[in-house]
Amino acid sequence: MRKALLFAPMLMLLLTACGGGGEKTDPAAELQTQYAALSSATMEADVTCHYDGEVRDYTLLCAYTPAESTVTVLSPANLSGISATVADGKLHLSYEDISLDAGSYSAAAISPVAALPRLMAAAGSGYITEQSKETLAERECLRLACDLPDDEATVYTTWFDQETLLPLRSEIAVDGETVFEVAWNRFEVTGRTDPGEPGGSGEAAGDGEAGGTDAAPSDQPAEPSDTPSEEQSEPVQPAEDPAAQTWTEAEEAAAYAEAEE
């Protein structure tokens, strides 16, 4: 449960919204908003693959970001240490001659190593096809089934703990048949995009525009500033002794002559 506490602050808005009082909100929509704010996370899960009458089990560690995720195989032992990068719908293994295909479902979108990143994509931006409240291992859960725009034939279903909003279990089904079962062991948020950031960026941009507006007036006085500098004598003329300031050279010479007499 220690890991749950790492995730809970990020979803405090959702927990508050679901707690009653105030206006009603859609828990599924709010949950997706918060998962969409994930910028990075570390997760570990046991993935069971069902295909061609065969069952295979993997334990995977995933360093997730929305743009690119690195998945490392922890088990079975003969594949331990193999890593793959999932980015832009493509799968790149970091170990030659060894592949984690999914039999007839060998597309990168539903390869075992792509399962966790795809589930995160569905949690954050998938189209919700089903939602319900269910009990799983004595935990009250919000169950969401989603598909993704680039693969509507695949349905990504996850049971989220209603208290912590952590994923507990997931399934990936293709054409109505379950291909992957996922049991989450670890989920640690390492980065998130603050929902206020877009507004903050807008404010920063606004400040920039304001700065540009301020820059124009500051340039405008720069032109007339030459005029005051040429008329610098006028402010000096009305000095404390204006008579001394208004004498001509002839008058000043006459005054000195009178003083000498």
Secondary structure as UniProt FT lines:
FT   HELIX           2..7
FT   HELIX           8..11
FT   HELIX           12..18
FT   HELIX           27..36
FT   STRAND          38..51
FT   TURN            52..53
FT   STRAND          54..64
FT   STRAND          68..75
FT   HELIX           77..79
FT   TURN            80..81
FT   STRAND          83..87
FT   TURN            88..89
FT   STRAND          90..93
FT   TURN            96..97
FT   TURN            103..104
FT   HELIX           108..110
FT   HELIX           112..114
FT   HELIX           115..125
FT   STRAND          127..136
FT   TURN            137..138
FT   STRAND          139..148
FT   TURN            149..150
FT   STRAND          151..161
FT   TURN            162..164
FT   STRAND          167..174
FT   TURN            175..176
FT   STRAND          177..192
FT   TURN            195..196
FT   HELIX           197..219
FT   TURN            220..225
FT   HELIX           226..230
FT   TURN            231..232
FT   HELIX           233..236
FT   HELIX           242..246
FT   HELIX           249..260
//
